[in-house]
């Protein structure tokens, strides 16, 4: 009896040892899993493989919990560039405005009086004396007369350039003011564009998808030694 019992014990021990070895092999050959997931029976449904931080993949509490990790934050990224629109391919609008200022030197009776007179003269430059020329991604219109109230130009997203062609004749204002010289040139650009004034480019910028931008081209009339007609020198 003792011998039989001893054999049975040995057989039972062998069976248990075999089972333990098989379990150990199964566990060590399985993919590594976070210990909390193994202990709590957590099932992860990661629908965005390769983009999840594995250190926080099984961030759940309680037994037999299913963690839904759809990573919706990364899957629904929306690029937003503020008031200028976000990512995409929607056409945007650039409002181009022409502004003309005056600068006088050696004026009589004074520089302020010369510019005040010039700005109210029929010989002063008008925004329409400048043809605006656009270049960019399918711009419309690509040419138009300058306007003090602005002209909307639609275009696809991308780089754009603003230029102009002047038809203004300075000689009439120079004669009226008996000035040594009168000249006009682009001096600034304000808004969402950057002033360049080199190589046939007055200003440039980048239109975003569905953007709404503004670009004002400033031209200055320079008057040298002008005299207000009929004004007494102060």
C-alpha angles and dihedrals in degrees: 000000000000091000093051091048091050091052090050091051091050091049092049091049091050092050092049091048091050092051091048091051092050091050091049092051091048093050096046093047093050122092114274112264132190108267093232090056092050094047097045099039093241119176116204121206102195107180095181105058116200097016101079125094103242092209090067100030095104099041099147137113132220134038126300093004122162113221113208107203107175092156090222092168093064094037094054103045111158117195112219124183096185119245091351094068134248140270120309139073104279117135116256133205127236116191108209117201131185120216126182124199134181132229123183132190126189091005125170128253080004140316095260092054091050093053093044089055094043094050091056095045123105085228093062118106120268125207088244089062086076122070109210115219121199131196125183145093104335096322120192121226099017095185130031142143117276116259134195090214095050137251120240113230119189122207144157118262115284145069119334137184130208121205137158144209116215124216094174117129110211096187095082093056091044091054092046092053094036084231127172088230143347122197137166130208141159109265108169148003123210136188124036095344131079123233113238111152093186133115097002093312120114097173140354140191146154123258117215126209109288089355126165110208140164132213123183118192112206121206122188127208110213116204119191120199095344123170126208107235112251094002119132115232115253 
